[in-house]
Amino acid sequence: MPAFCRDCLNVCKSKLRCEHCASPRVLKHPELFELSIAHMDCDAFYASIEKRDNPDIADKPVIVGGGKRGVVSTACYIARINGVHSAMPMFKALKLCPDAVVVPPRMDIYVKVSRQIKKFMSELSPMIEPLSLDEAFIDLTGTEKLHGAPPAIMLARLVKRMEDEIGISGSIGLSHNKFLAKLASDLDKPRGFSIISQRETLDLLAPLPIKKIWGAGPVLQRKLQSDGIRTFADLRRRDLKVLVKRYGTMGNRLWHLARGLDHRSITTREPVKTISKEITFFEDTSDTDLLDGHLWRLAEKVSDRCKARNYAGKTVNLKVKKADFKLLTRSITLNEPTQMTDRIYTNVRQMLNSIIDNAPFRLIGVGISHLTKPEDADQFMDLLEQDAAKRAKAERATDTIRKRFGKDSILKGRSLR
């Protein structure tokens, strides 16, 4: 059976310990050197960087997040043992793990490390599809002659290099398609390397819970469970037509994923679908003046990002989170795309008025979707709203001034609220 050592990267004959370095980290599998679709996921990425940069907290539970009023961005594995997980409200996390060290996010550092890791990956293959700062798909098909080693060994070399040169560990999933590669990378974290081959796919998937299906959120999970579907095996017992009738297009996806079928190819760049910005308050608020000021600043940041990335959007979105953590969303589709702060703000302010009775809020967010190029954006504002064209002209003049003299060189009064 093909095998190699994950520490010294030599091909092994022993199934227990490497005959070259005596390491027990020997990886063996019948299709080890045949598979080439991989998913690399860093282990507790933000928290690992914080521990790397501060050895005093290396052996302590660490939570990266936005203070007592925010949520958990990530938690180290010590904190996770206590039940802490990403997106958990901070006050709940601290109840579960009162001894945790809470560290505010340092996104500039995380982005820098992410770029280092992506550079390492790009030396293995040009076919990289990032999913976030800390994870990506890699297609290593046809690279064995180039590197003089099969994809499995090159992936082990990647995570070893990450540990040696950056101080960050990662887990690898190796399979014959994207869905299974991503699923595999989560089977043996941290510092894992898991394989799902074609011949074992159905047997391995059968007992797994439906929460392992990529894209199946809590709402869908509850709906599936109410229909008696709790595992992949349960899904496979349902006819395709029945699933499509019950769950729509997601039913077709469920039928295929339950069988380990995924025909998507790894693409080097995913299209941007939305641009958004949100803020979590230190205290729940019903103050409309305060909320109005935040709406303007958020709309301004979304507009700035649209302009910087050369996008306009046709749908304006508002998101608020109530004091009981219930999420409310509203959206308005415009007659034409926009990238202007004034139009984004005007529409989200209108939506906020319709749900203000649900206040107090602990979070508010603004976004724009159905993105397109800006050539046809904001062309007919003067026909849609009185003085809109005049305000748009003023906003573009403001953009020019801020670009030349800095973003704080000119401000609107409402942004000071």
MILOMI-497120 format. One record per residue (C-alpha): x, y, z; chain. Coordinates in nm, 4 decimals, m for minus. Layout:
N
east	north	up	unit
X	Y	Z	A
...
***
This chain:
417
east	north	up	unit
0.0000	0.0000	0.0000	A
0.1416	0.3449	m0.0917	A
0.2684	0.5322	0.2145	A
0.4928	0.8236	0.3070	A
0.6093	1.0052	0.6197	A
0.4490	1.3428	0.6851	A
0.7536	1.4594	0.8809	A
1.0471	1.3709	0.6556	A
0.8356	1.3266	0.3357	A
1.0086	1.0026	0.2395	A
0.8156	0.7146	0.0857	A
0.7768	0.4402	0.3481	A
0.7314	0.0670	0.3543	A
0.6400	0.0404	0.7214	A
0.2807	0.0962	0.8226	A
0.3605	0.1978	1.1791	A
0.6744	0.4138	1.1850	A
0.8897	0.5754	0.9228	A
1.2062	0.3718	0.8665	A
1.3903	0.6938	0.7857	A
1.3091	0.9160	1.0873	A
1.1047	0.6864	1.3167	A
0.8057	0.9248	1.3061	A
0.4640	0.7658	1.3661	A
0.3041	1.0140	1.1218	A
0.2961	0.7709	0.8327	A
0.0134	0.8274	0.5844	A
m0.1046	0.5264	0.3881	A
m0.3936	0.4663	0.1516	A
m0.4565	0.2531	m0.1597	A
m0.5217	0.5633	m0.3758	A
m0.2736	0.7912	m0.1961	A
m0.0767	0.8775	m0.5086	A
m0.3730	0.8828	m0.7512	A
m0.5839	1.1723	m0.6159	A
m0.5191	1.5386	m0.6969	A
m0.8102	1.7598	m0.5789	A
m0.7327	1.9103	m0.2384	A
m0.8672	2.1478	0.0225	A
m0.6268	2.3143	0.2678	A
m0.7747	2.4657	0.5829	A
m0.5588	2.6446	0.8401	A
m0.6121	2.5359	1.2001	A
m0.7818	2.8075	1.4110	A
m0.6109	3.0614	1.1863	A
m0.6583	3.3907	1.3734	A
m0.6008	3.2335	1.7145	A
m0.2924	3.0481	1.5915	A
m0.1383	3.3731	1.4691	A
m0.2087	3.5404	1.8043	A
m0.0423	3.2518	1.9903	A
0.2523	3.2574	1.7532	A
0.3048	3.6284	1.8112	A
0.2527	3.6090	2.1885	A
0.4133	3.2966	2.3424	A
0.2702	3.3924	2.6842	A
m0.0751	3.2768	2.5709	A
0.0406	2.9706	2.3756	A
m0.0987	2.7244	2.6334	A
m0.4112	2.9227	2.7194	A
m0.7609	2.9250	2.5684	A
m0.7703	3.2107	2.3191	A
m1.0753	3.3756	2.1649	A
m1.0419	3.6259	1.8822	A
m1.3394	3.8581	1.8707	A
m1.4912	4.1993	1.9126	A
m1.5216	4.2439	2.2874	A
m1.8134	4.1625	2.5160	A
m2.0735	4.3034	2.2760	A
m1.9363	4.1295	1.9698	A
m1.9100	3.7721	1.8471	A
m1.6358	3.5132	1.8281	A
m1.4333	3.5323	1.5065	A
m1.2443	3.2158	1.5920	A
m1.1240	3.0242	1.8957	A
m0.8248	2.8024	1.9571	A
m0.8797	2.4311	2.0131	A
m0.8459	2.4620	2.3902	A
m1.1407	2.7032	2.3930	A
m1.3335	2.4835	2.1496	A
m1.3121	2.1931	2.3934	A
m1.5186	2.4118	2.6264	A
m1.7849	2.4599	2.3591	A
m1.6745	2.7919	2.2116	A
m1.7220	2.8264	1.8361	A
m1.7171	3.0882	1.5619	A
m2.0098	3.3350	1.5430	A
m2.1049	3.2677	1.9068	A
m2.1974	3.5802	2.1063	A
m1.8989	3.6808	2.3163	A
m2.0874	3.6788	2.6457	A
m2.1876	3.3147	2.5878	A
m1.8308	3.2211	2.4965	A
m1.6967	3.3759	2.8166	A
m1.9555	3.1884	3.0233	A
m1.8382	2.8622	2.8707	A
m1.4703	2.9510	2.8975	A
m1.4226	3.2234	3.1647	A
m1.0430	3.1822	3.1659	A
m1.0120	3.2600	2.7955	A
m0.7823	3.5345	2.6733	A
m0.9863	3.7598	2.4426	A
m0.7854	3.9224	2.1640	A
m0.9231	4.1803	1.9181	A
m0.8813	4.0849	1.5504	A
m0.5751	4.2156	1.3636	A
m0.6949	4.1811	1.0067	A
m0.3877	4.3428	0.8520	A
m0.1675	4.0716	1.0068	A
m0.4053	3.7910	0.9046	A
m0.4133	3.9179	0.5459	A
m0.0330	3.9314	0.5375	A
m0.0001	3.5708	0.6577	A
m0.2720	3.4590	0.4159	A
m0.0745	3.6065	0.1264	A
0.2361	3.4156	0.2362	A
0.0413	3.0898	0.2385	A
m0.1153	3.1627	m0.1001	A
0.2338	3.2245	m0.2390	A
0.3404	2.8798	m0.1157	A
0.0345	2.7230	m0.2798	A
0.0916	2.9042	m0.6086	A
0.4339	2.7383	m0.6308	A
0.2552	2.4016	m0.6404	A
m0.0183	2.4828	m0.8916	A
m0.1754	2.7819	m1.0669	A
m0.5192	2.6318	m1.0012	A
m0.6026	2.7773	m0.6592	A
m0.9518	2.8803	m0.5504	A
m0.9462	3.0709	m0.2207	A
m1.2585	3.0439	m0.0050	A
m1.1389	3.2817	0.2652	A
m0.8132	3.4035	0.4187	A
m0.7417	3.0631	0.5715	A
m0.8671	2.8030	0.3252	A
m0.8489	2.7200	m0.0433	A
m0.9005	2.4475	m0.3008	A
m0.5953	2.3338	m0.4976	A
m0.6011	2.1306	m0.8182	A
m0.2704	1.9441	m0.8570	A
m0.3733	1.7388	m1.1584	A
m0.0774	1.6889	m1.3948	A
0.1838	1.8406	m1.1608	A
0.3677	1.5202	m1.0662	A
0.6212	1.5461	m1.3499	A
0.6822	1.9112	m1.2704	A
0.7563	1.8527	m0.9015	A
0.8954	1.5004	m0.9195	A
0.6487	1.3871	m0.6531	A
0.2769	1.3007	m0.6422	A
0.0245	1.5602	m0.5185	A
m0.0116	1.3984	m0.1736	A
0.3573	1.4488	m0.0927	A
0.3542	1.8048	m0.2261	A
0.0553	1.8873	m0.0038	A
0.2331	1.7445	0.2996	A
0.5345	1.9559	0.2042	A
0.3083	2.2624	0.1865	A
0.1729	2.2323	0.5419	A
0.5187	2.1411	0.6747	A
0.6588	2.4555	0.5132	A
0.3762	2.6593	0.6638	A
0.4690	2.5336	1.0113	A
0.8452	2.5735	0.9634	A
0.8486	2.9158	0.7970	A
0.5298	3.0865	0.9191	A
0.4425	2.9013	1.2385	A
0.0888	2.8162	1.1264	A
m0.0488	2.4629	1.0900	A
m0.3079	2.3420	0.8416	A
m0.5167	2.0362	0.7600	A
m0.5443	1.8723	0.4198	A
m0.8360	1.6963	0.2554	A
m0.7514	1.4994	m0.0612	A
m1.0120	1.3448	m0.2886	A
m1.1515	1.3297	m0.6426	A
m1.3806	1.6360	m0.6222	A
m1.4222	1.9643	m0.4336	A
m1.7051	1.8619	m0.2019	A
m1.5251	1.5539	m0.0763	A
m1.1903	1.7326	m0.0446	A
m1.3456	1.9999	0.1765	A
m1.5303	1.7419	0.3807	A
m1.2102	1.5395	0.4259	A
m1.0085	1.8374	0.5526	A
m1.2430	1.8616	0.8516	A
m1.2270	1.4955	0.9510	A
m0.8993	1.5027	1.1437	A
m0.8195	1.8567	1.2638	A
m0.5806	1.9974	1.3674	A
m0.2746	1.8992	1.1586	A
m0.4807	1.6403	0.9783	A
m0.4468	1.4776	0.6375	A
m0.7556	1.2830	0.5334	A
m0.8340	1.1029	0.2100	A
m1.1649	1.0053	0.0500	A
m1.1189	0.7883	m0.2557	A
m1.3775	0.6981	m0.5173	A
m1.4145	0.3380	m0.4106	A
m1.4815	0.4250	m0.0463	A
m1.6981	0.7341	m0.0981	A
m2.0434	0.5812	m0.0478	A
m1.9504	0.3762	0.2598	A
m1.7692	0.6657	0.4238	A
m2.0501	0.9156	0.3634	A
m2.3417	0.6915	0.4673	A
m2.3271	0.7430	0.8479	A
m2.2269	1.1102	0.8423	A
m2.4795	1.3662	0.9728	A
m2.6407	1.6047	0.7238	A
m2.4663	1.9010	0.8876	A
m2.1570	1.7859	0.6978	A
m2.3230	1.8894	0.3713	A
m2.1518	2.2053	0.2511	A
m2.4117	2.4805	0.2288	A
m2.6746	2.3130	0.4473	A
m2.7383	2.5742	0.7152	A
m2.9358	2.5359	1.0399	A
m3.2733	2.6128	0.8773	A
m3.2303	2.3478	0.6064	A
m3.0934	2.1022	0.8613	A
m3.4047	2.1412	1.0772	A
m3.6285	2.0949	0.7741	A
m3.4426	1.7795	0.6695	A
m3.4566	1.6387	1.0209	A
m3.8289	1.7055	1.0436	A
m3.8616	1.4963	0.7260	A
m3.6699	1.2114	0.8880	A
m3.3421	1.2834	0.7073	A
m3.0508	1.2862	0.9507	A
m2.7654	1.1174	0.7622	A
m2.6301	1.0862	0.4096	A
m2.7751	0.7348	0.4003	A
m3.1225	0.8770	0.4740	A
m3.0820	1.1192	0.1839	A
m2.9794	0.8430	m0.0549	A
m3.3050	0.6633	0.0169	A
m3.5029	0.9587	m0.1239	A
m3.5866	0.9771	m0.4932	A
m3.4446	1.2720	m0.6898	A
m3.7909	1.3937	m0.7986	A
m3.9152	1.3830	m0.4393	A
m3.6206	1.5885	m0.3152	A
m3.6572	1.8470	m0.5923	A
m4.0317	1.8805	m0.5266	A
m3.9701	1.9262	m0.1538	A
m3.6523	2.1391	m0.1569	A
m3.6399	2.2937	m0.5038	A
m3.2994	2.3305	m0.6701	A
m3.1336	2.2454	m0.3376	A
m3.3018	1.9043	m0.3626	A
m3.1064	1.8299	m0.6787	A
m2.7824	1.9348	m0.5046	A
m2.8646	1.7195	m0.2003	A
m2.9276	1.4131	m0.4179	A
m2.5872	1.4464	m0.5850	A
m2.3854	1.5323	m0.2732	A
m2.5387	1.2404	m0.0838	A
m2.3645	1.0217	m0.3414	A
m2.0399	1.2167	m0.3324	A
m2.1012	1.3644	m0.6786	A
m1.9668	1.7121	m0.7480	A
m1.8833	1.8177	m1.1034	A
m1.7646	2.1714	m1.0249	A
m1.4129	2.2514	m1.1364	A
m1.1667	2.4537	m0.9325	A
m1.1711	2.8119	m1.0584	A
m0.8995	3.0637	m0.9866	A
m1.1415	3.3463	m0.9153	A
m1.4974	3.3520	m0.7885	A
m1.7124	3.6486	m0.8963	A
m1.7933	3.9022	m0.6257	A
m2.1626	3.8680	m0.5372	A
m2.2108	4.1352	m0.2737	A
m2.0311	4.4242	m0.1051	A
m2.1321	4.4956	0.2538	A
m2.0284	4.6447	0.5853	A
m2.1751	4.6067	0.9342	A
m2.1157	4.7172	1.2919	A
m2.1946	4.5606	1.6311	A
m2.2789	4.8112	1.9034	A
m2.1360	4.8059	2.2555	A
m2.4911	4.8602	2.3832	A
m2.8265	4.7826	2.2207	A
m2.9770	5.1030	2.0833	A
m3.3101	5.2450	1.9686	A
m3.1683	5.5943	1.9122	A
m3.2750	5.6833	1.5566	A
m3.0216	5.9669	1.5300	A
m2.7403	5.7308	1.6278	A
m2.8672	5.4612	1.3904	A
m2.8986	5.7194	1.1132	A
m2.5374	5.8252	1.1570	A
m2.4219	5.4630	1.1410	A
m2.6339	5.4038	0.8301	A
m2.4675	5.6935	0.6526	A
m2.1152	5.5808	0.7454	A
m2.1881	5.2213	0.6426	A
m2.3420	5.3353	0.3134	A
m2.0359	5.5516	0.2547	A
m1.7992	5.2580	0.3124	A
m2.0010	5.0309	0.0823	A
m2.0016	5.3039	m0.1828	A
m1.6259	5.3555	m0.1469	A
m1.5657	4.9834	m0.1946	A
m1.7915	4.9739	m0.5008	A
m1.6028	5.2645	m0.6568	A
m1.2614	5.1215	m0.5670	A
m1.3465	4.7804	m0.7126	A
m1.5329	4.9216	m1.0143	A
m1.8740	4.7775	m0.9285	A
m2.2314	4.9040	m0.9074	A
m2.5245	4.7162	m0.7613	A
m2.8944	4.7042	m0.8326	A
m3.0167	4.5696	m0.4958	A
m2.9636	4.7571	m0.1695	A
m2.9740	4.5456	0.1481	A
m3.0269	4.6241	0.5161	A
m2.9535	4.3845	0.8006	A
m3.0242	4.4357	1.1709	A
m2.9857	4.2050	1.4680	A
m3.2292	4.2515	1.7540	A
m3.1393	4.2377	2.1230	A
m3.2549	3.8707	2.1290	A
m3.0133	3.7955	1.8376	A
m3.2968	3.7507	1.5875	A
m3.1825	3.8686	1.2448	A
m3.4021	4.0883	1.0249	A
m3.3205	4.1636	0.6609	A
m3.4786	4.3914	0.4033	A
m3.3897	4.4705	0.0422	A
m3.4928	4.7076	m0.2351	A
m3.4211	4.6499	m0.6051	A
m3.3561	4.9744	m0.7908	A
m3.4508	5.0653	m1.1468	A
m3.0815	5.0956	m1.2325	A
m2.7510	5.0017	m1.0671	A
m2.5867	5.2481	m0.8303	A
m2.2593	5.3012	m0.6508	A
m2.3521	5.6328	m0.4897	A
m2.3566	5.6795	m0.1117	A
m2.6627	5.9032	m0.1277	A
m2.8808	5.6464	m0.3056	A
m2.7626	5.3581	m0.0881	A
m2.8268	5.5607	0.2281	A
m3.1678	5.6879	0.1138	A
m3.2902	5.3350	0.0522	A
m3.1550	5.1749	0.3693	A
m3.2972	5.4656	0.5723	A
m3.6367	5.3937	0.4183	A
m3.6041	5.0255	0.5104	A
m3.4936	5.1090	0.8635	A
m3.8074	5.3208	0.9099	A
m4.0187	5.0143	0.8289	A
m3.8613	4.7994	1.1042	A
m3.7657	5.0553	1.3702	A
m4.0445	4.9231	1.5955	A
m3.8297	4.6106	1.6417	A
m3.5540	4.8125	1.8115	A
m3.3370	4.8056	2.0162	A
m3.0714	4.6654	1.7838	A
m2.7294	4.5250	1.8620	A
m2.6013	4.5141	1.5023	A
m2.6735	4.6976	1.1789	A
m2.5376	4.6277	0.8321	A
m2.5632	4.7757	0.4830	A
m2.4894	4.5982	0.1564	A
m2.5372	4.6051	m0.2175	A
m2.5819	4.3034	m0.4457	A
m2.6660	4.2014	m0.8041	A
m2.3361	4.3596	m0.8951	A
m2.2422	4.4823	m1.2403	A
m1.9931	4.7140	m1.4020	A
m2.0691	5.0823	m1.3395	A
m2.1010	5.2070	m1.6989	A
m2.4822	5.2115	m1.6818	A
m2.5082	5.3116	m1.3164	A
m2.6830	5.6259	m1.1909	A
m2.7741	5.7486	m1.5383	A
m3.1377	5.8448	m1.4777	A
m3.1371	5.9690	m1.1200	A
m3.2806	6.3045	m1.2189	A
m3.5916	6.1295	m1.3536	A
m3.6368	5.9158	m1.0438	A
m3.5859	6.1626	m0.7624	A
m3.5855	6.5404	m0.7365	A
m3.2367	6.6892	m0.6937	A
m3.0792	6.3388	m0.7107	A
m2.8571	6.4291	m1.0051	A
m2.7396	6.7432	m0.8241	A
m2.6502	6.5402	m0.5141	A
m2.4718	6.2822	m0.7276	A
m2.2619	6.5570	m0.8869	A
m2.1759	6.6895	m0.5407	A
m2.0804	6.3403	m0.4249	A
m1.8454	6.2899	m0.7180	A
m1.6854	6.6256	m0.6424	A
m1.6471	6.5137	m0.2799	A
m1.4833	6.1904	m0.3984	A
m1.2296	6.3917	m0.5965	A
m1.1439	6.6086	m0.2945	A
m1.1109	6.3091	m0.0604	A
m0.8964	6.1242	m0.3112	A
m0.6570	6.4174	m0.3273	A
m0.6537	6.5351	0.0345	A
m0.7601	6.2290	0.2354	A
m1.0877	6.0662	0.3363	A
m1.1381	6.2999	0.6332	A
m1.0814	6.6202	0.4333	A
m1.4552	6.6657	0.3786	A
m1.7393	6.5142	0.5852	A
m2.1178	6.5249	0.5889	A
m2.2821	6.6449	0.9084	A
m2.4789	6.3216	0.9526	A
m2.1541	6.1198	0.9553	A
m2.0646	6.2884	1.2862	A
m2.3697	6.1512	1.4655	A
***
